[in-house]
Amino acid sequence: AVPGTSEEDFDVYTTYHPNGGGQFNAKLRVVRKTDGRLLFPFEGAPLIGPYPTGQLAIEAALAFAHKLILADIVEPEG
């Protein structure tokens, strides 16, 4: 594993999709660019949502990604 040292060392992809209840869940993908390691989603990853709008789902996913990236910079996943 080659750890990232800044947020620029990570790619973040987000989208959202409607759920059956008229609300929205976010889809999130976080990849550490220094070694290509997929940090999210992982097996058993939490669902991000539901939220009343797609924009709120995206904002929640980006906030979650930010926390995940900062945690990986401090203590990289191997």
TAUR-V624650 format. One record per backbone hydrogen bond with DSSP energy under -1.0 kcal/mol. CO is the residue of the C=O (numbers start at 1). NH is the residue of the N-H. If there is no record, write none. Layout:
CO|NH + CO|NH
This chain:
6|9 + 7|10 + 9|33 + 11|31 + 13|29 + 15|27 + 17|25 + 19|22 + 23|19 + 24|51 + 25|17 + 27|15 + 29|13 + 30|39 + 30|40 + 31|11 + 32|36 + 37|32 + 40|30 + 42|45 + 48|26 + 51|24 + 53|57 + 54|58 + 55|59 + 56|60 + 57|61 + 58|62 + 59|63 + 60|64 + 61|65 + 62|66 + 63|67 + 64|68 + 65|69 + 66|70 + 67|71 + 68|72 + 69|73 + 70|74 + 71|75
